């Protein structure tokens, strides 16, 4: 298995190099060849994923720190397209401690949502695949390496041990089923043995718990009969009904107005404390991160550039990208003609440079930044940054 994976990784690297020639312009023949090779490599991943009677020893593991709910360890998630391999997540490592909220922040396309979809095994397959690394999930009974867990086993984990609140509830809820039936479906799948009366009672209690008045009336309504805020509360009810160890909130307030945003965040915070769950909060909004999170992970172009506690990252941002994000945030009582924006563009995901991905946009770049991608540097026990400014400072000490 290990030798097969190494061979596949070598093939991916060689294919990526071929795709980079001629400034990424490929002929129809070359694209057809890449498509054939993509089918071959993704078939191998799918074959491994869909095996039956897989021994538990292959996917049951141990946590590095038993106080964590999830540990992402050198995760690589790639998309195999007809014009090359997109390294959407390229060596991501961080932890989510029990009972804590970890905020993942970064601009669109940086790999935030793909990281969470990798954990849920909801990647658009067969093009999207976890090609390397591990995701250790503590369900309370067993510890699974999600990267190796078979699809059948994952069906028992998804929705019970780990649940997801999606960005737009109207596209996540089924428009032809009543919201009560959709919540009940989760209960029937994971809590086997309950009677219909018990399931209905549990569903109505959950609707009431997320702050919806007239819970029995809403139980029988269709999604289009509810407001945006109520639909998002129904999504939260579906996610929490089985008391998961981890909730993934993928920009849960983006489609809502400011007043409803505050209510939804307060609801999440209160419910997290009641059932002692952890939250992975994905957002663009630094204000939401500052208000909700205990730890912050800053991602750029598929990699983590900085992580630490909320206090460390907000009061002492180190990476030039994090500093740029902070500077682009509007501040009350400060009058400016134009908000700051980080110059330049994100590099082509199919043709990533060998040096620091942020170098071409960085206002503090140095000659050493032309070298290999900077390694991780811990300035405190919890505050990490990938930048040559701090690698050099560490050498000088």
C-alpha positions in Angstrom: 0.0 0.0 0.0 2.8 2.4 1.0 4.8 1.6 -2.2 1.7 2.1 -4.3 1.1 5.6 -2.7 4.7 6.6 -3.3 4.4 5.6 -6.9 1.2 7.6 -7.3 2.9 10.7 -5.7 5.8 10.4 -8.1 3.4 10.2 -11.0 1.5 13.3 -9.8 4.7 15.3 -9.5 5.9 14.3 -13.0 2.4 15.1 -14.5 2.4 18.5 -12.8 5.8 19.3 -14.3 4.6 18.4 -17.7 1.5 20.5 -17.3 3.6 23.5 -16.3 5.4 23.7 -19.7 4.4 26.3 -22.3 2.9 28.5 -19.5 0.2 25.9 -18.8 -1.1 25.9 -22.4 -1.9 22.3 -23.4 -3.0 20.9 -26.7 -6.1 18.8 -27.1 -4.0 15.7 -27.3 -2.1 16.5 -24.1 -5.3 17.2 -22.3 -6.7 13.8 -23.5 -3.6 12.1 -22.3 -3.8 13.8 -18.8 -7.5 12.8 -18.6 -6.6 9.1 -19.3 -3.9 9.2 -16.7 -6.3 11.0 -14.2 -8.8 8.1 -14.7 -6.1 5.6 -14.0 -4.9 7.3 -10.8 -8.4 8.1 -9.4 -9.6 4.6 -10.1 -6.8 3.3 -7.8 -7.9 5.7 -5.0 -11.5 4.8 -5.5 -10.7 1.1 -5.4 -8.9 1.5 -2.0 -11.8 3.7 -0.7 -14.6 1.2 -1.7 -13.0 -2.0 -0.5 -15.2 -4.3 1.6 -14.3 -6.1 4.8 -11.4 -3.8 5.5 -9.7 -4.7 8.8 -10.1 -2.1 11.5 -6.3 -2.1 12.0 -6.0 -0.1 8.7 -8.0 2.9 9.8 -8.3 2.8 13.6 -5.4 4.7 15.1 -4.3 6.8 18.2 -4.3 10.6 18.8 -1.0 12.3 19.4 -2.7 14.3 22.1 -5.8 12.7 23.7 -7.2 16.2 24.5 -7.8 16.8 20.8 -11.0 16.0 18.9 -9.3 16.2 15.5 -5.7 16.3 14.3 -4.9 17.2 10.7 -1.4 15.8 10.0 0.3 16.8 6.8 -2.9 16.6 4.8 -2.7 16.8 1.0 -5.9 17.0 -1.0 -5.6 17.3 -4.8 -8.0 17.7 -7.7 -7.1 15.9 -10.9 -8.2 18.1 -13.8 -7.7 17.9 -17.5 -5.1 20.7 -17.4 -3.1 19.5 -14.4 -3.2 18.7 -10.7 -4.7 21.4 -8.4 -3.1 21.1 -4.9 -6.0 22.6 -3.1 -4.6 21.5 0.3 -0.9 21.0 0.4 0.5 19.8 3.7 -1.9 21.2 6.3 -1.4 20.4 10.0 -3.4 21.7 13.0 -5.5 20.4 15.9 -9.0 21.1 17.3 -9.0 20.6 21.1 -12.0 19.3 23.0 -14.6 22.0 23.7 -12.8 24.7 21.8 -13.5 26.7 18.7 -10.9 26.9 16.0 -11.3 29.5 13.3 -10.0 28.9 9.8 -9.6 32.2 7.9 -8.3 33.1 4.4 -9.4 34.4 1.1 -11.6 32.4 -1.4 -9.7 29.4 -2.9 -7.2 29.1 -0.1 -8.3 25.6 0.9 -10.5 26.2 3.9 -13.6 24.4 2.7 -11.6 21.6 1.0 -10.0 20.9 4.4 -13.4 20.5 6.0 -14.8 18.4 3.1 -11.7 16.1 3.4 -12.7 15.5 7.0 -16.3 14.8 6.1 -15.3 12.7 3.1 -17.5 14.9 0.9 -15.0 15.8 -1.7 -16.3 15.8 -5.3 -15.0 12.3 -6.3 -13.4 10.9 -8.2 -11.5 14.1 -9.2 -10.9 15.2 -5.6 -8.8 12.8 -3.5 -6.8 12.8 -0.3 -3.4 11.7 -1.6 -1.3 11.9 1.5 -1.4 12.6 5.2 -3.9 11.7 7.9 -7.0 13.1 9.7 -7.4 11.6 13.1 -10.9 11.9 14.6 -11.7 11.0 18.2 -15.4 9.8 18.3 -15.3 9.0 22.0 -15.3 5.3 21.3 -12.7 4.8 18.6 -10.1 7.0 16.9 -10.4 6.9 13.1 -7.9 8.0 10.4 -10.5 9.5 8.1 -8.1 9.5 5.2 -8.1 5.7 5.3 -11.6 5.0 6.6 -13.8 3.1 4.1 -16.9 4.8 2.8 -19.3 2.4 4.6 -17.8 3.1 7.9 -17.7 6.8 7.2 -21.5 6.8 6.8 -21.8 5.9 10.5 -19.5 8.7 11.6 -20.8 11.5 9.4 -23.7 13.2 11.1 -23.2 11.5 14.5 -19.6 12.1 15.5 -19.0 15.0 13.2 -21.6 17.2 11.5 -21.5 20.2 9.1 -23.5 23.4 8.9 -23.3 24.6 5.3 -23.0 28.2 4.0 -26.4 28.5 2.2 -29.3 26.6 3.9 -31.7 27.0 0.9 -29.4 24.9 -1.3 -28.6 22.4 1.5 -32.2 21.6 2.6 -34.3 19.5 0.3 -37.1 21.7 -1.0 -39.6 18.8 -1.4 -39.5 17.5 2.1 -40.7 19.1 5.3 -38.0 20.3 7.6 -39.2 18.0 10.4 -38.8 14.9 8.1 -35.2 16.1 7.2 -34.2 16.3 10.9 -35.8 13.0 11.6 -33.8 11.3 8.8 -30.6 12.1 10.7 -32.0 10.6 13.9 -33.3 7.4 12.2 -30.0 6.8 10.5 -27.8 7.1 13.7 -30.1 6.4 16.7 -31.5 3.1 15.7 -34.3 1.6 17.9 -36.3 4.7 18.7 -40.1 4.7 18.1 -41.7 7.2 15.7 -43.2 9.1 18.7 -39.8 9.4 20.3 -38.2 10.6 17.1 -40.9 13.2 16.6 -40.6 14.4 20.2 -36.8 14.6 19.9 -37.1 16.6 16.6 -39.6 19.1 18.0 -37.4 19.6 21.1 -34.4 20.3 18.9 -36.3 22.8 16.8 -37.3 24.6 20.0 -33.7 24.3 21.3 -32.3 26.3 18.4 -34.7 29.2 19.3 -37.5 28.8 16.8 -41.0 29.7 18.2 -44.0 27.5 17.3 -41.7 24.5 17.0 -44.6 22.1 16.3 -45.9 24.3 13.4 -42.4 24.7 11.9 -41.9 20.9 12.1 -44.5 20.6 9.3 -43.3 23.4 7.1 -41.2 23.3 3.9 -37.9 25.1 3.6 -39.3 27.8 1.3 -41.9 28.8 4.0 -39.1 29.8 6.4 -36.9 32.9 6.6 -33.2 32.7 5.9 -32.4 32.9 9.7 -34.9 30.1 10.5 -33.5 27.9 7.7 -30.1 28.3 9.2 -31.4 27.4 12.6 -32.9 24.2 11.1 -29.5 23.4 9.6 -28.0 23.8 13.1 -30.7 21.6 14.5 -29.8 18.9 12.0 -26.2 19.1 12.8 -26.6 19.0 16.6 -29.4 16.5 17.0 -27.0 13.6 17.5 -24.7 15.6 19.8 -21.6 15.4 17.7 -18.0 15.7 19.0 -17.3 18.3 16.3 -19.4 20.8 14.3 -18.0 22.2 11.1 -19.5 25.6 10.4 -18.7 26.6 6.9 -19.4 30.4 6.8 -22.8 29.8 8.5 -23.7 33.5 8.6 -22.6 34.7 5.1 -26.1 34.8 3.6 -27.7 36.5 6.6 -28.1 40.1 7.6 -26.0 41.5 10.5 -28.7 41.2 13.2 -29.4 37.5 12.3 -25.7 36.8 12.1 -25.3 37.9 15.7 -28.2 35.7 16.8 -26.8 32.6 15.0 -23.3 33.1 16.5 -24.8 33.5 20.0 -26.9 30.3 19.4 -23.8 28.3 18.3 -21.8 29.5 21.2 -24.5 28.6 23.7 -25.2 25.2 22.2 -21.5 24.4 22.1 -21.2 25.0 25.8 -24.4 23.0 26.6 -23.3 19.8 24.7 -19.5 20.4 25.2 -18.8 20.1 21.5 -15.9 21.6 19.4 -16.4 23.9 16.4 -14.3 24.3 13.3 -15.4 27.8 12.1 -14.7 28.6 8.5 -15.1 32.3 7.6 -13.8 35.4 5.8 -14.9 37.6 8.6 -12.1 38.4 11.1 -14.7 40.0 13.4 -16.5 36.7 13.7 -13.2 34.9 14.4 -12.3 37.4 17.1 -15.7 37.0 18.8 -16.1 33.2 18.5 -12.7 31.4 18.2 -10.2 30.2 20.8 -7.5 29.5 18.1 -6.9 30.8 14.6 -5.5 29.1 11.5 -4.6 31.4 8.6 -4.5 29.7 5.2 -3.1 30.9 1.9 -2.9 29.0 -1.4 -3.5 25.6 0.2 -1.0 26.0 3.1 -1.1 27.3 6.7 1.0 30.5 6.9 0.2 31.3 10.6 -1.7 29.8 13.5 -2.0 30.5 17.2 -4.4 31.6 19.9 -6.9 34.4 19.1 -4.9 36.8 21.3 -1.6 36.0 19.7 -2.7 36.3 16.1 -4.9 39.4 16.5 -2.5 41.3 18.9 0.7 40.2 17.2 0.2 39.1 13.6 3.5 37.9 12.2 3.0 36.7 8.6 2.8 39.6 6.0 -0.5 38.0 4.7 -2.1 38.0 8.1 -1.0 41.6 8.6 -2.6 42.4 5.2 -5.8 40.8 6.2 -5.9 42.8 9.5 -5.2 46.0 7.6 -8.0 45.4 5.1 -10.6 45.2 8.0 -12.7 48.3 8.4 -12.4 50.0 11.8 -15.1 51.9 13.6 -14.4 55.7 14.2 -11.6 55.7 11.6 -12.1 57.6 8.4 -10.3 56.4 5.3 -10.7 57.2 1.6 -10.1 53.6 0.6 -9.8 50.3 2.4 -6.4 48.6 2.1 -6.2 45.6 -0.3 -3.4 43.2 -0.7 -1.7 43.9 -4.0 -1.3 41.2 -6.7 -3.1 37.9 -7.2 -3.0 34.4 -5.8 -0.6 32.2 -7.9 -2.0 29.8 -10.4 -3.0 26.6 -8.4 -1.8 24.4 -11.2 1.5 26.2 -11.5 2.6 27.0 -8.0 6.1 28.5 -7.5 8.8 26.7 -5.6 9.4 29.6 -3.3 7.0 31.2 -0.7 3.6 31.5 -2.4 3.1 35.0 -1.0 6.4 36.4 -2.1 5.2 38.1 -5.3 2.5 40.0 -3.2 4.7 40.6 -0.2 5.8 44.2 0.7 8.6 42.8 3.0 10.1 40.2 0.7 13.9 39.7 0.8 16.4 37.9 -1.4 16.2 34.8 0.7 12.5 34.5 -0.2 13.5 33.3 -3.6 14.7 30.1 -2.0 12.6 27.1 -1.0 9.3 27.4 0.7 9.9 28.6 4.3 9.6 26.1 7.1 7.4 26.4 10.2 8.8 28.5 13.0 7.2 28.6 16.5 7.8 31.9 18.2 5.8 30.6 21.3 4.5 27.2 22.2 1.3 27.9 20.3 2.1 30.7 17.8 3.5 29.4 14.5 4.5 31.3 11.3 6.1 30.3 8.0 8.2 33.3 7.0 11.9 33.9 6.5 11.9 37.0 8.7 11.3 34.8 11.7 13.6 31.9 10.5 16.4 34.4 10.3 15.5 35.9 13.7 15.6 32.4 15.2 19.1 31.8 13.7 20.4 35.0 15.2 19.4 34.0 18.7 
